[in-house]
Amino acid sequence: MRIDLHTHSNISDGSDDPAELVRKAAATGLDVVALTDHDTVDGWDEALEAGQRHGITVVTGIEFSVTDLGSGRHLLGYLVDPRHERIAEILGRAASSRADRIDALFPRLSELGLSVDEQRVRASGEGIPSRKHVAKAMVEAGHVADEDEAFAEWLNEGKPAYVERYRPDIVDAIAAIREAGGVSVIAHPRDTRRGPGVDDERLAELAGAGLDGVEVDHQAHSPDVRGALRDVTDRLGLVVTGSSDYHGTRKTDHDLGCNLTAPDQGRALLGDLIPLTNG
């Protein structure tokens, strides 16, 4: 049983449409794949239909952009009811804020001498363009060597081109996910490329607030970090997940299935959606 619980389509900042992503997941030999686009559920129906065609279980998910003690984080929510009042409010405010931020980002970049092709960026995804689309355009324009440099030098919080947007507090988001019938997993909590990681004490506090799991096996985590996170999740009784954080051609070294969630952990998190298996 091969389970990948974190992927992105072109509805947010991936390169594949949801159906193509699911087809590739099945062809790769995955049995279960979660579609977790940023702050949107717009790809769910297409992904679920593709899952039926290709014989693969599709888990509906969202990667919520949240704030945690002043730092930006990502929180994965699975199996939520998107019609739930609090979830609908979060997603609606996030979409509006994301659009406003992109509108403000182009003139900000121009003022900094970093103009990019706005029309091309806006046409690069099915939904609202993200900062990742802008970072790619900055690379193509020759302003930076790669997308990591675009974020580190210009787009991250505190940098010259940063534009704030709405992000709910992580504790409020955990509560909303639970109220909407879902489960929550903090994504890549010790990826320090864009800010400080989440320490053991804070993970314990989030567990007390209702967090269900931790994404331990992720490309941004070294073997030592993974081991340390396994220790703390074991102490706290949290589920351990592993996933690719697949973005298609828009993120290298994140191939589908490069990290997997163990079947027992998947079942602990998602229940009967994960079939019983000896594999």
Buried (B, 14 or more C-beta within 10 A) or exposed (E): BBBBBBBBBBBBBBBBBBBBBBBBBBEBEBBBBBBBBBBBBBBBEBBBBBBEEBEBBBBBBBBBBBBBEEBBBBBBBBBBBBEBEBBBEBBEBBBEBBBBBBEBBBEBBEEEEBBBEBEBBEEBBBBBBBBBBBBBBBBEBEBBEEBEBBBBBBBBEEEEBBBEBBBBEBBBBBBBBBBBEBBBBBBBBBBEEBBEBBEBEBBBBBBEBBBBBBBBBBBBBEEEBBEBBBEBBEEBEBBBBBBBBBBBEBBEEBBBBBBBBBBBBBBBBBEEBBEEEEE
